[in-house]
Amino acid sequence: MADLRGLNLLRNDPVTAARVIAQAEGGDMDAQYAAGLIYAEGRGVALDLVQAYYWLTRAVEQGDSDAEI
């Protein structure tokens, strides 16, 4: 499970964004949800609604009801 406690403070931090996205790519449901938010809000990455949708959908497929659109 990804440690996402500091995510709400994440603004334009590419290092943290890359770490969370790597965890998402590894299949971590919480990180997938967080990656969706990172891309949806452009937190440390360029805003990308396609990637946001992709990661939120992956999280939903694993059972994360918070990620439902």
N, C-alpha and C positions, 0 to 999 in steps of 0.2 A: 504494500500500500504506500502510495506516495505521501511524503510529508509536505502538505500544502499550507501549513499554518501561516506562512509569510506571504501567501499569494495575494491577499487583499491589499498589501502594501506595495506590491509589484506595479511599477508604472512603466518605465522604459528601460528594462533590465534584460538585455539580450542573453546574458549568461543564465539567469534563472529561467527565462523562457525556454532556452535550449535544453536545460536539464529536465524541465517538466515535459517537454515534447518528446525527449528521448524516453522518458518513463512511459509516456502514452504509447509510443511505438512498441514498447516492450509488453504492452497489453494491460497496463495498470488502469483500471476503470476510473479511479479518482483523477489520475493524471490526464486521462482522455477528456473528462469533463473540464478540467482546468485548461487543457490545450484549446478546447473549443472557446472558452472565455478569452483566452489570450489572443487568439486570432480574431474573435468578434470585436474586441476592444483595441486591438493593436498594441498590446502590452509587451514591448520588447521585440516585436516583429511587425512587419507591415500588416495593416488591417486586411484580412482575407476572409470574406464571408463563406466562400466555398470550403476552405479548410475548417472554419468554425463549424459549419454544418457537418462535415465529415467526422470530426472528432466528437461532437455531441451525439451524432448518430451511433458511433462506436460505443460510447458510454451507455446509451439507452439499450443497445443490443445486449449489453452485459448486465442490465437490470438497474441502472441508475435512473430512478424516476425523477431526480432533480434536473437531469439533462434533457428531459422531454421538451420539445419545442412547441 
